[in-house]
Amino acid sequence: MRIGAYQFSVTGDVNSNFSKIKYAVNEAKEKQIDLLVFPECALTGYPPRDFKSSAEVNFAKLDIIYNELQQSCNLLDINVIVGTITQENDRYYNTALFFSPFGERQSYKKRALWGWDKDNFEIGNDEGVFQVGDWKIGIRICFEIRFPEYFRELYKEQTNINIVMFYDVSDKEDVFRYEMIKSHIVTRAVENVTYTLSVNTISPYQTAPTILFDRSGHVLSEAVRNEEGLLIYDLEKKEIDFGETGRKEVTDWLLSNAPSHNLTDEM
């Protein structure tokens, strides 16, 4: 599977964001990408950095954009996952929307909420597992990278690759935070023996990487920090090696002997 991750400067201007997304989708088609992923809230922007609150979002306009994006996926035969804000019964959610070329649309709604997230969103209850061909895709959003339990859920689902969508930026340079979040991503990849891809917005200063790790923590590809661009990589399903086998065996034992937790409960 050829996967792509497009990082760009997300704003509160939905039209501007969608223009970038359309450009990236067309570029991805030219480069024969099967699955293209965008950052958290890539379509809408993130409150309150880009606008005051989720209540300001024009959801009627978003519905029109979703239909246009779906038509593009159908026409270009491409799968797309994009970050947005959704509304259901007067509740707002920080959402990853999956568009398939077969007209299928699925969602994952962020669950690890704190600070601005709690001010603007409700906790979701989706499992966050999508299918692209014979690849099982796990989705998590931003702050969830800090907690291994969200990724153990995906391990149990036997995902082939996990994707983390970020809106993580700073108003000043913060290399420490960038490297710290990168360390979380590589850890999630290694402990779950699963390819792990992240994608982030880029300005003012990018504080989480757009990067792809293999199952043992090697960097397969990393986008240039603070620069708009498309990361591309050809993923292959390979037999697990000696070390990966050991991690899986111990993980399976731990999970079979651990108490269960409901991660959709209020904190």
Secondary structure, 3 states (H helix, E strand, C coil): CEEEEEECCCCCCHHHHHHHHHHHHHHHHHCCCCEEECCCCCCCCCCCCCCCCHHHCCHHHHHHHHHHHHHHHHHHCCEEEEEEEEEECCEEEEEEEEECCCCCEEEEECCCCCCHHHHHCCCCCCCCEEEECCEEEEEEEHHHHHCHHHHHHHHHCCCCEEEEECCCEECCCCHHHHHHHHHHHHHHHHHHCCEEEEECCCCCEECCCCEEECCCCCEEEECCCCCCEEEEEECCCCCCCHHHHHHHHHHHHHHHCCCCCCCCCCC
